[in-house]
Amino acid sequence: EGEIECSCILSKSKKIILLCIYRTNLGNLNVFLKSLEDILSYVHGKFKFYKIILCGDFNINLLENSQNRNQFIDLLLTFNLIQTIYQPTRVRKQTATLLDNFFVNFNYAKSQVVESALSDHNAQSLALINVGIMFSVRAM
């Protein structure tokens, strides 16, 4: 508690797992990364041939080259999860950060950032091409 929140949707018919993660910016990054590694190890082992979509507010700025970012990306790459969003998802007067994202283990996904007045973060959407599914995540 206070380090990672995770929810999951499993579609056996489409062989897709959607994991939604939230990491508080006050949490311990090492605890978060270990917990995420445990979750992904379980999912990768039990649902080996499923498409995995990992999304959420990770509170790690993916626009800056930092040790936190590199540890996070390296962990995801060990599970063949690739980043889909490369533009800021939280824009303020003086700063722009990329804290929210979709990571997938397949190559036919198209994502985008959608301006939203619902939150201080913009929304993100993900369309799975040739699968007929679209996910939308809105940070609140």
DSSP file with accessible surface (Angstrom, degrees, kcal/mol):
  #  RESIDUE AA STRUCTURE BP1 BP2  ACC     N-H-->O    O-->H-N    N-H-->O    O-->H-N    TCO  KAPPA ALPHA  PHI   PSI    X-CA   Y-CA   Z-CA
    1    1 A E              0   0  230      0, 0.0     4,-0.1     0, 0.0     0, 0.0   0.000 360.0 360.0 360.0 136.4    0.0    0.0    0.0
    2    2 A G        +     0   0   41      2,-0.1     3,-0.1     1,-0.1    24,-0.1   0.437 360.0  66.6  84.7  -2.0    1.3    3.4   -0.9
    3    3 A E  S    S-     0   0   55      1,-0.4     2,-0.3    24,-0.1    21,-0.2   0.720 109.2  -1.0-114.7 -42.4    3.8    2.0   -3.4
    4    4 A I        -     0   0   33     19,-0.2    -1,-0.4     2,-0.0     2,-0.4  -0.990  49.6-163.5-154.2 140.0    1.8    0.5   -6.2
    5    5 A E  E     -A   22   0A 124     17,-2.1    17,-2.3    -2,-0.3     2,-0.4  -0.993  18.9-178.3-122.6 137.4   -1.8    0.0   -7.2
    6    6 A C  E     +A   21   0A  60     -2,-0.4     2,-0.3    15,-0.2    15,-0.2  -0.999  12.6 177.7-140.4 135.7   -2.7   -2.5   -9.9
    7    7 A S  E     -A   20   0A  73     13,-2.1    13,-2.8    -2,-0.4     2,-0.4  -0.946  14.2-158.4-130.5 158.5   -5.9   -3.6  -11.6
    8    8 A C  E     -A   19   0A  75     -2,-0.3     2,-0.4    11,-0.2    11,-0.2  -0.993  13.8-164.6-142.2 141.6   -6.2   -6.1  -14.4
    9    9 A I  E     -A   18   0A 107      9,-2.4     9,-2.9    -2,-0.4     2,-0.5  -0.999  14.6-162.1-123.1 130.4   -8.7   -7.1  -17.1
   10   10 A L  E     -A   17   0A  70     -2,-0.4     2,-0.6     7,-0.2     7,-0.2  -0.954   7.7-169.8-116.2 125.2   -8.3  -10.4  -18.8
   11   11 A S  E  >> -A   16   0A  33      5,-2.9     5,-1.9    -2,-0.5     4,-1.1  -0.917   4.7-179.6-112.9 101.9   -9.9  -11.2  -22.2
   12   12 A K  T  45S+     0   0  148     -2,-0.6    -1,-0.2     3,-0.2     5,-0.0   0.871  82.2  55.0 -68.0 -35.1   -9.5  -14.9  -22.8
   13   13 A S  T  45S+     0   0  110      1,-0.2    -1,-0.2     2,-0.1    -2,-0.0   0.875 119.6  31.4 -68.0 -35.4  -11.3  -14.7  -26.2
   14   14 A K  T  45S-     0   0   95      2,-0.2    -1,-0.2    37,-0.0    37,-0.2   0.506 104.0-129.0 -96.0  -7.8   -8.9  -12.0  -27.5
   15   15 A K  T  <5 +     0   0  107     -4,-1.1    36,-3.1     1,-0.2     2,-0.4   0.945  61.7 137.1  54.0  53.7   -5.9  -13.3  -25.5
   16   16 A I  E   < -Ab  11  51A   4     -5,-1.9    -5,-2.9    34,-0.2     2,-0.5  -0.987  40.4-162.7-131.0 139.2   -5.2   -9.8  -24.1
   17   17 A I  E     -Ab  10  52A   2     34,-2.7    36,-2.8    -2,-0.4     2,-0.6  -0.991   5.9-162.0-120.1 126.7   -4.3   -8.7  -20.6
   18   18 A L  E     -Ab   9  53A  20     -9,-2.9    -9,-2.4    -2,-0.5     2,-0.5  -0.951   7.7-172.0-108.4 116.5   -4.7   -5.1  -19.6
   19   19 A L  E     -Ab   8  54A   3     34,-3.4    36,-2.9    -2,-0.6     2,-0.5  -0.949   4.2-164.1-108.5 127.1   -2.8   -4.0  -16.5
   20   20 A C  E     -Ab   7  55A  44    -13,-2.8   -13,-2.1    -2,-0.5     2,-0.4  -0.965  12.3-172.4-114.7 124.6   -3.4   -0.6  -15.1
   21   21 A I  E     -Ab   6  56A   2     34,-2.8    36,-1.4    -2,-0.5     2,-0.4  -0.905  14.2-169.0-120.4 142.7   -0.8    0.7  -12.6
   22   22 A Y  E     -Ab   5  57A  87    -17,-2.3   -17,-2.1    -2,-0.4     2,-0.5  -1.000   4.3-173.2-128.5 132.3   -0.6    3.7  -10.4
   23   23 A R        -     0   0   16     34,-2.3   -19,-0.2    -2,-0.4     2,-0.1  -0.990  21.8-133.5-121.5 122.8    2.6    4.8   -8.6
   24   24 A T    >   -     0   0   29     -2,-0.5     3,-1.2   -21,-0.2    -2,-0.0  -0.458  15.5-129.3 -69.6 145.9    2.5    7.6   -6.1
   25   25 A N  T 3  S+     0   0  106      1,-0.2    -1,-0.1    -2,-0.1     4,-0.1   0.626 107.9  57.6 -72.1  -9.9    5.2   10.1   -6.5
   26   26 A L  T 3  S+     0   0  152    -24,-0.1    -1,-0.2     2,-0.1     3,-0.1   0.521  88.2 103.3 -94.2  -7.1    6.0    9.8   -2.8
   27   27 A G  S <  S-     0   0   14     -3,-1.2     2,-0.6     1,-0.1   -24,-0.1  -0.213  84.2 -93.3 -78.0 167.1    6.6    6.0   -2.9
   28   28 A N     >  -     0   0   78      1,-0.2     4,-2.3   -26,-0.1     5,-0.2  -0.678  29.4-151.3 -79.6 118.5    9.8    4.1   -2.9
   29   29 A L  H  > S+     0   0   17     -2,-0.6     4,-3.0     1,-0.2     5,-0.2   0.887  93.8  54.1 -62.2 -39.6   10.9    3.5   -6.5
   30   30 A N  H  > S+     0   0  104      2,-0.2     4,-2.2     1,-0.2    -1,-0.2   0.900 109.5  47.4 -64.0 -39.7   12.8    0.3   -5.6
   31   31 A V  H  > S+     0   0   61      2,-0.2     4,-2.5     1,-0.2    -1,-0.2   0.925 113.2  49.8 -65.1 -42.9    9.7   -1.2   -3.9
   32   32 A F  H  X S+     0   0    0     -4,-2.3     4,-2.9     2,-0.2     5,-0.2   0.946 111.5  47.4 -59.3 -50.4    7.6   -0.2   -6.9
   33   33 A L  H  X S+     0   0   19     -4,-3.0     4,-2.6     1,-0.2    -1,-0.2   0.900 113.0  48.4 -62.6 -40.1   10.0   -1.7   -9.4
   34   34 A K  H  X S+     0   0  109     -4,-2.2     4,-2.3    -5,-0.2    -1,-0.2   0.920 113.2  47.6 -66.0 -42.0   10.2   -5.0   -7.5
   35   35 A S  H  X S+     0   0   35     -4,-2.5     4,-2.3     2,-0.2    -2,-0.2   0.924 112.9  48.5 -64.9 -42.9    6.5   -5.2   -7.2
   36   36 A L  H  X S+     0   0    0     -4,-2.9     4,-2.9    -5,-0.2     5,-0.2   0.916 110.0  52.4 -64.2 -41.0    6.0   -4.5  -10.9
   37   37 A E  H  X S+     0   0   80     -4,-2.6     4,-2.6    -5,-0.2    -1,-0.2   0.918 109.4  49.6 -60.8 -42.2    8.6   -7.1  -11.8
   38   38 A D  H  X S+     0   0   79     -4,-2.3     4,-2.1     2,-0.2    -2,-0.2   0.918 112.3  47.6 -62.2 -44.4    6.7   -9.6   -9.7
   39   39 A I  H  X S+     0   0   43     -4,-2.3     4,-2.6     2,-0.2     5,-0.2   0.950 114.6  45.3 -61.8 -48.7    3.4   -8.8  -11.4
   40   40 A L  H  X S+     0   0    2     -4,-2.9     4,-3.0     1,-0.2     5,-0.3   0.875 110.5  54.0 -67.5 -35.0    4.9   -9.0  -14.9
   41   41 A S  H  X S+     0   0   55     -4,-2.6     4,-2.2    -5,-0.2    -1,-0.2   0.927 111.2  46.3 -62.7 -44.0    6.8  -12.2  -14.1
   42   42 A Y  H  X S+     0   0  142     -4,-2.1     4,-2.8    -5,-0.2     5,-0.3   0.953 116.5  43.6 -62.0 -50.8    3.5  -13.8  -13.0
   43   43 A V  H  X S+     0   0    8     -4,-2.6     4,-2.6     1,-0.2    -2,-0.2   0.928 114.6  49.5 -62.5 -45.5    1.6  -12.5  -16.0
   44   44 A H  H  < S+     0   0   61     -4,-3.0    -1,-0.2    -5,-0.2    -2,-0.2   0.882 116.1  43.3 -64.0 -36.6    4.3  -13.4  -18.5
   45   45 A G  H >< S+     0   0   58     -4,-2.2     3,-0.6    -5,-0.3    -2,-0.2   0.919 120.5  37.9 -74.8 -43.5    4.6  -16.9  -17.0
   46   46 A K  H 3< S+     0   0  129     -4,-2.8    -2,-0.2     1,-0.2    -3,-0.2   0.824 128.6  31.7 -80.0 -32.9    0.9  -17.7  -16.7
   47   47 A F  T >< S+     0   0   39     -4,-2.6     3,-2.0    -5,-0.3    -1,-0.2  -0.421  73.5 158.6-123.2  55.9   -0.3  -16.0  -19.9
   48   48 A K  T <  S+     0   0  133     -3,-0.6    -1,-0.1     1,-0.3    -2,-0.1   0.789  73.2  41.1 -55.3 -36.0    2.8  -16.5  -22.1
   49   49 A F  T 3  S+     0   0  175     -3,-0.1    -1,-0.3     2,-0.1     2,-0.2   0.228  92.9 108.8-102.7  16.0    1.1  -16.1  -25.5
   50   50 A Y  S <  S-     0   0   34     -3,-2.0     2,-0.4    -7,-0.2   -34,-0.2  -0.597  74.0-113.2 -89.3 152.8   -1.2  -13.2  -24.5
   51   51 A K  E     -b   16   0A  49    -36,-3.1   -34,-2.7    -2,-0.2     2,-0.5  -0.700  35.0-149.5 -77.9 135.2   -0.9   -9.6  -25.7
   52   52 A I  E     -b   17   0A   3     -2,-0.4    53,-1.2   -36,-0.2     2,-0.5  -0.938  15.3-173.0-113.2 130.6    0.0   -7.5  -22.7
   53   53 A I  E     -bC  18 104A   0    -36,-2.8   -34,-3.4    -2,-0.5     2,-0.5  -0.991   4.6-172.6-119.8 118.3   -1.0   -3.8  -22.3
   54   54 A L  E     +bC  19 103A   0     49,-3.2    49,-3.0    -2,-0.5     2,-0.3  -0.963  17.1 161.1-110.2 122.8    0.5   -2.0  -19.4
   55   55 A C  E     +bC  20 102A   2    -36,-2.9   -34,-2.8    -2,-0.5     2,-0.3  -0.909  10.7  90.0-136.9 164.6   -0.9    1.4  -18.8
   56   56 A G  E    S-bC  21 101A   3     45,-1.3    45,-1.7    -2,-0.3     2,-0.7  -0.885  72.7 -53.9 148.9-173.4   -1.1    4.0  -16.0
   57   57 A D  E     +bC  22 100A  23    -36,-1.4   -34,-2.3    -2,-0.3    43,-0.2  -0.914  46.1 172.3-103.6 103.4    0.4    6.9  -14.2
   58   58 A F        -     0   0    1     41,-2.4    42,-0.1    -2,-0.7    -1,-0.1   0.556  33.6-138.7 -92.9 -11.6    3.9    5.8  -13.3
   59   59 A N        +     0   0   29     40,-0.7     2,-0.4     1,-0.2    40,-0.1   0.861  65.6 119.8  50.6  39.1    5.1    9.2  -11.9
   60   60 A I        -     0   0    7     39,-0.4     2,-0.8    38,-0.1    -1,-0.2  -0.988  68.8-126.7-127.9 119.8    8.4    8.7  -13.7
   61   61 A N    >   -     0   0   28     -2,-0.4     3,-0.9     1,-0.2    38,-0.2  -0.566  22.5-172.0 -73.9 109.2    9.2   11.4  -16.2
   62   62 A L  T 3  S+     0   0    9     36,-2.8    -1,-0.2    -2,-0.8    37,-0.1   0.492  76.9  69.9 -81.6  -1.5   10.0    9.5  -19.4
   63   63 A L  T 3  S+     0   0   81     35,-0.2     2,-0.4     2,-0.0    -1,-0.2   0.684  91.0  67.6 -85.7 -20.3   11.2   12.7  -21.1
   64   64 A E  S <  S-     0   0  105     -3,-0.9     2,-1.3    34,-0.1     5,-0.1  -0.818  84.2-124.7-106.2 142.6   14.3   13.0  -19.0
   65   65 A N        +     0   0  134     -2,-0.4     2,-0.3     4,-0.1    -3,-0.1  -0.703  55.9 145.5 -82.9  96.2   17.3   10.7  -19.1
   66   66 A S     >  -     0   0   28     -2,-1.3     4,-2.7    -5,-0.2     5,-0.2  -0.862  63.8-110.5-129.6 165.9   17.5    9.7  -15.5
   67   67 A Q  H  > S+     0   0  142     -2,-0.3     4,-2.7     2,-0.2     5,-0.2   0.902 119.0  53.0 -63.2 -40.8   18.5    6.6  -13.5
   68   68 A N  H  > S+     0   0   79      1,-0.2     4,-2.1     2,-0.2    -1,-0.2   0.935 111.6  45.5 -59.8 -47.2   14.8    6.2  -12.4
   69   69 A R  H  > S+     0   0   60      2,-0.2     4,-3.0     1,-0.2     5,-0.3   0.933 113.3  49.5 -61.3 -47.5   13.6    6.3  -16.0
   70   70 A N  H  X S+     0   0   53     -4,-2.7     4,-2.7     1,-0.2     5,-0.2   0.908 110.5  49.4 -63.8 -40.2   16.3    3.9  -17.2
   71   71 A Q  H  X S+     0   0   65     -4,-2.7     4,-2.1     2,-0.2    -1,-0.2   0.917 113.8  47.3 -62.5 -43.2   15.6    1.4  -14.5
   72   72 A F  H  X S+     0   0    0     -4,-2.1     4,-2.2    -5,-0.2    -2,-0.2   0.957 114.9  44.0 -63.6 -51.1   11.9    1.5  -15.3
   73   73 A I  H  X S+     0   0   21     -4,-3.0     4,-2.6     1,-0.2    -2,-0.2   0.911 112.3  53.2 -63.5 -42.6   12.4    1.2  -19.1
   74   74 A D  H  X S+     0   0   97     -4,-2.7     4,-1.4    -5,-0.3    -1,-0.2   0.910 108.4  50.6 -59.6 -41.5   15.0   -1.6  -18.7
   75   75 A L  H  X S+     0   0   20     -4,-2.1     4,-0.5    -5,-0.2     3,-0.5   0.946 111.7  47.1 -60.9 -47.2   12.6   -3.6  -16.5
   76   76 A L  H ><>S+     0   0    1     -4,-2.2     5,-2.5     1,-0.2     3,-1.3   0.884 107.2  56.9 -64.8 -37.1    9.8   -3.3  -19.1
   77   77 A L  H ><5S+     0   0   86     -4,-2.6     3,-2.0     1,-0.3    -1,-0.2   0.823  95.0  65.5 -65.1 -28.4   12.1   -4.3  -21.9
   78   78 A T  H 3<5S+     0   0   95     -4,-1.4    -1,-0.3    -3,-0.5    -2,-0.2   0.749 106.9  43.4 -65.3 -19.7   13.0   -7.5  -20.2
   79   79 A F  T <<5S-     0   0   18     -3,-1.3    -1,-0.3    -4,-0.5    -2,-0.2   0.114 121.4-110.1-106.9  17.1    9.3   -8.4  -20.7
   80   80 A N  T < 5 +     0   0  112     -3,-2.0     2,-0.6     1,-0.2    -3,-0.2   0.786  67.5 151.1  59.8  29.8    9.4   -7.1  -24.3
   81   81 A L      < -     0   0    1     -5,-2.5     2,-0.4    -8,-0.1    24,-0.2  -0.841  26.6-164.3 -95.8 123.4    7.1   -4.2  -23.4
   82   82 A I  E     -D  104   0A  80     22,-2.9    22,-1.9    -2,-0.6    24,-0.1  -0.850  21.4-110.2-113.5 145.5    7.7   -1.1  -25.5
   83   83 A Q  E     -D  103   0A  21     -2,-0.4    20,-0.2    20,-0.2     3,-0.1  -0.388  26.3-176.8 -68.7 143.1    6.7    2.5  -24.9
   84   84 A T        +     0   0   27     18,-1.7     2,-0.4     1,-0.2    27,-0.3   0.599  63.2  62.8-116.6 -19.0    3.9    3.9  -27.2
   85   85 A I        +     0   0    4     17,-0.4    -1,-0.2     1,-0.1     4,-0.1  -0.942  45.0 167.1-115.0 133.7    3.7    7.5  -26.1
   86   86 A Y        +     0   0  153     -2,-0.4    -1,-0.1     2,-0.1    12,-0.0   0.263  52.7  81.6-127.2   6.7    6.5   10.0  -26.5
   87   87 A Q  S    S-     0   0  108      1,-0.1    10,-0.0    10,-0.0   -24,-0.0  -0.788  90.8 -77.8-113.8 159.4    4.9   13.4  -25.9
   88   88 A P        -     0   0   41      0, 0.0    10,-0.3     0, 0.0     3,-0.1  -0.191  32.1-173.9 -57.3 142.9    4.1   15.1  -22.6
   89   89 A T  S    S+     0   0    0      8,-2.3    33,-3.9     1,-0.2     2,-0.4   0.451  78.5  47.6-111.9  -7.3    1.0   13.9  -20.7
   90   90 A R  E    S-E   97   0B  51      7,-2.1     7,-2.6    31,-0.2     2,-0.5  -0.924  70.1-179.4-136.8 109.8    1.2   16.6  -18.0
   91   91 A V  E     +E   96   0B  88     -2,-0.4     2,-0.2    29,-0.3     5,-0.2  -0.942   4.9 168.8-117.5 126.1    1.8   20.2  -19.2
   92   92 A R        -     0   0  133      3,-3.3    -2,-0.0    -2,-0.5    28,-0.0  -0.714  51.8 -89.3-121.1 178.1    2.0   23.2  -16.9
   93   93 A K  S    S+     0   0  210     -2,-0.2     3,-0.0     1,-0.2    -1,-0.0   0.903 124.5  20.1 -56.6 -45.5    3.1   26.7  -17.5
   94   94 A Q  S    S+     0   0  180      1,-0.1     2,-0.3    -3,-0.0    -1,-0.2   0.589 125.3  41.9-102.9 -14.1    6.8   26.1  -16.8
   95   95 A T        -     0   0   78      2,-0.0    -3,-3.3     0, 0.0     2,-0.4  -0.936  48.9-164.8-137.8 158.3    7.1   22.3  -17.3
   96   96 A A  E     +E   91   0B  44     -2,-0.3     2,-0.3    -5,-0.2    -5,-0.2  -0.974  20.1 178.2-141.2 126.1    6.0   19.4  -19.5
   97   97 A T  E     -E   90   0B  27     -7,-2.6    -8,-2.3    -2,-0.4    -7,-2.1  -0.923  29.3-139.1-129.9 155.2    6.4   15.8  -18.3
   98   98 A L        +     0   0    1     -2,-0.3   -36,-2.8   -10,-0.3   -35,-0.2  -0.895  44.1 142.9-113.8  94.6    5.6   12.3  -19.6
   99   99 A L        +     0   0   12     -2,-0.7   -41,-2.4   -38,-0.2   -40,-0.7   0.598  55.8  60.4-106.9 -20.3    4.3   10.4  -16.6
  100  100 A D  E     +C   57   0A   2    -43,-0.2     2,-0.3    -3,-0.2   -43,-0.2  -0.864  63.5 146.9-115.2 148.0    1.5    8.3  -18.2
  101  101 A N  E     -C   56   0A   0    -45,-1.7   -45,-1.3    -2,-0.3     2,-0.4  -0.990  41.6-119.6-167.0 167.7    1.9    5.7  -20.9
  102  102 A F  E     -C   55   0A   0     -2,-0.3   -18,-1.7   -47,-0.2   -17,-0.4  -0.976  24.0-169.5-114.0 136.5    0.9    2.5  -22.6
  103  103 A F  E     -CD  54  83A   1    -49,-3.0   -49,-3.2    -2,-0.4     2,-0.3  -0.995  11.1-178.8-124.4 134.5    3.5   -0.3  -22.9
  104  104 A V  E     -CD  53  82A   2    -22,-1.9   -22,-2.9    -2,-0.4   -51,-0.2  -0.919  33.3-142.2-133.7 156.8    2.7   -3.2  -25.2
  105  105 A N  S    S+     0   0   46    -53,-1.2     2,-0.3    -2,-0.3   -24,-0.1  -0.021  85.0  59.7-107.2  30.4    4.4   -6.5  -26.2
  106  106 A F  S    S-     0   0   22    -54,-0.2     3,-0.2   -24,-0.1   -24,-0.2  -0.926  76.9-127.9-148.2 169.0    3.2   -6.4  -29.8
  107  107 A N  S    S+     0   0  140     -2,-0.3     2,-0.1     1,-0.2    -3,-0.0   0.304  83.5  80.8-113.5  13.9    3.6   -3.9  -32.7
  108  108 A Y        +     0   0   69     21,-0.1    21,-1.9     2,-0.0     2,-0.4  -0.358  64.9 110.6-117.3  56.8    0.1   -3.1  -34.0
  109  109 A A  E     -F  128   0C  26     19,-0.2     2,-0.5    -3,-0.2    19,-0.2  -0.970  46.0-162.3-125.6 141.3   -1.0   -0.5  -31.5
  110  110 A K  E     -F  127   0C 138     17,-2.8    17,-3.2    -2,-0.4     2,-0.3  -0.990  14.7-179.5-125.3 125.2   -1.5    3.2  -32.1
  111  111 A S  E     +F  126   0C  25     -2,-0.5     2,-0.3   -27,-0.3    15,-0.2  -0.814   4.9 178.3-122.1 163.0   -1.6    5.6  -29.2
  112  112 A Q  E     -F  125   0C 103     13,-2.0    13,-2.5    -2,-0.3     2,-0.4  -0.985  30.2-115.0-157.3 158.2   -2.1    9.3  -28.7
  113  113 A V  E     -F  124   0C  21     -2,-0.3     2,-0.5    11,-0.2    11,-0.2  -0.842  29.9-160.9 -96.4 134.3   -2.4   12.0  -26.1
  114  114 A V  E     -F  123   0C  51      9,-3.1     9,-2.1    -2,-0.4     2,-0.0  -0.972  21.2-118.9-120.6 124.3   -5.8   13.7  -25.9
  115  115 A E        -     0   0  175     -2,-0.5     2,-0.4     7,-0.2     7,-0.1  -0.362  39.3-179.0 -61.6 138.4   -6.2   17.1  -24.2
  116  116 A S        -     0   0   24      3,-0.2     3,-0.4     1,-0.1    -1,-0.0  -1.000  34.9-157.3-143.7 141.2   -8.6   16.8  -21.4
  117  117 A A  S    S+     0   0  107     -2,-0.4     5,-0.1     1,-0.2    -1,-0.1   0.314  81.3  86.9 -96.6   8.3  -10.0   19.3  -18.9
  118  118 A L  S    S+     0   0  104      3,-0.1     2,-0.3     1,-0.0    -1,-0.2   0.666  99.4   1.7 -80.1 -18.8  -10.8   16.5  -16.4
  119  119 A S  S    S-     0   0   27     -3,-0.4    -3,-0.2     2,-0.3    21,-0.1  -0.936  76.0 -97.3-155.8 174.0   -7.4   16.4  -14.7
  120  120 A D  S    S+     0   0   83     -2,-0.3     2,-0.3     2,-0.1   -29,-0.3   0.530 109.6  67.8 -80.8  -4.5   -4.0   18.0  -14.6
  121  121 A H  S    S-     0   0   12     18,-0.2    -2,-0.3   -31,-0.2   -31,-0.2  -0.876  88.2-122.5-107.3 147.1   -2.9   15.1  -16.8
  122  122 A N        -     0   0   30    -33,-3.9    17,-0.3    -2,-0.3    -7,-0.2  -0.492  32.4-107.1 -79.0 160.0   -4.0   14.7  -20.4
  123  123 A A  E     -F  114   0C   2     -9,-2.1    -9,-3.1    -2,-0.2     2,-0.4  -0.408  27.3-148.1 -81.9 161.0   -5.8   11.5  -21.4
  124  124 A Q  E     -FG 113 137C   2     13,-2.7    13,-3.0   -11,-0.2     2,-0.3  -0.980   8.1-162.7-128.1 145.0   -4.2    8.8  -23.5
  125  125 A S  E     -FG 112 136C   6    -13,-2.5   -13,-2.0    -2,-0.4     2,-0.4  -0.943   1.3-163.0-127.1 152.1   -5.9    6.5  -26.0
  126  126 A L  E     -FG 111 135C   0      9,-3.1     9,-3.1    -2,-0.3     2,-0.5  -0.994   0.9-166.2-135.6 125.1   -4.7    3.3  -27.5
  127  127 A A  E     -FG 110 134C  32    -17,-3.2   -17,-2.8    -2,-0.4     2,-0.8  -0.947  14.0-145.2-111.5 131.7   -6.2    1.6  -30.6
  128  128 A L  E >>> -FG 109 133C   6      5,-2.8     3,-1.4    -2,-0.5     4,-1.2  -0.869  22.1-138.8 -97.1 108.2   -5.3   -2.0  -31.4
  129  129 A I  T 345S+     0   0   81    -21,-1.9   -21,-0.1    -2,-0.8     5,-0.0  -0.443  82.1   7.2 -70.7 136.0   -5.1   -2.3  -35.1
  130  130 A N  T 345S+     0   0  157     -2,-0.2    -1,-0.3     1,-0.1   -22,-0.0   0.582 117.5  77.7  69.1   9.3   -6.7   -5.4  -36.6
  131  131 A V  T <45S-     0   0   25     -3,-1.4    -2,-0.2     2,-0.2    -1,-0.1   0.579  93.0-131.8-114.5 -24.7   -8.0   -6.5  -33.2
  132  132 A G  T  <5 +     0   0   75     -4,-1.2     2,-0.4     1,-0.3    -3,-0.1   0.811  63.5 119.6  79.1  30.9  -11.0   -4.1  -33.1
  133  133 A I  E   < -G  128   0C  41     -5,-0.8    -5,-2.8     2,-0.0     2,-0.4  -0.974  38.9-171.8-129.2 141.7  -10.4   -2.8  -29.6
  134  134 A M  E     -G  127   0C 122     -2,-0.4     2,-0.4    -7,-0.2    -7,-0.2  -0.998   5.2-165.2-132.9 131.4   -9.8    0.7  -28.3
  135  135 A F  E     -G  126   0C  42     -9,-3.1    -9,-3.1    -2,-0.4     2,-0.4  -0.899   0.9-166.5-110.4 145.1   -8.7    1.6  -24.8
  136  136 A S  E     -G  125   0C  69     -2,-0.4     2,-0.5   -11,-0.2   -11,-0.2  -0.999   0.1-167.5-131.0 133.7   -8.9    5.0  -23.3
  137  137 A V  E     -G  124   0C  28    -13,-3.0   -13,-2.7    -2,-0.4     2,-0.5  -0.983   3.0-172.3-120.2 129.3   -7.2    6.0  -20.0
  138  138 A R        -     0   0  118     -2,-0.5     2,-0.3   -15,-0.2   -15,-0.1  -0.986  18.0-138.9-122.6 122.6   -8.0    9.3  -18.3
  139  139 A A              0   0   17     -2,-0.5   -18,-0.2   -17,-0.3   -21,-0.0  -0.605 360.0 360.0 -76.3 138.1   -6.0   10.4  -15.4
  140  140 A M              0   0  165     -2,-0.3   -21,-0.2   -21,-0.1   -22,-0.0  -0.863 360.0 360.0-111.2 360.0   -8.2   12.0  -12.7
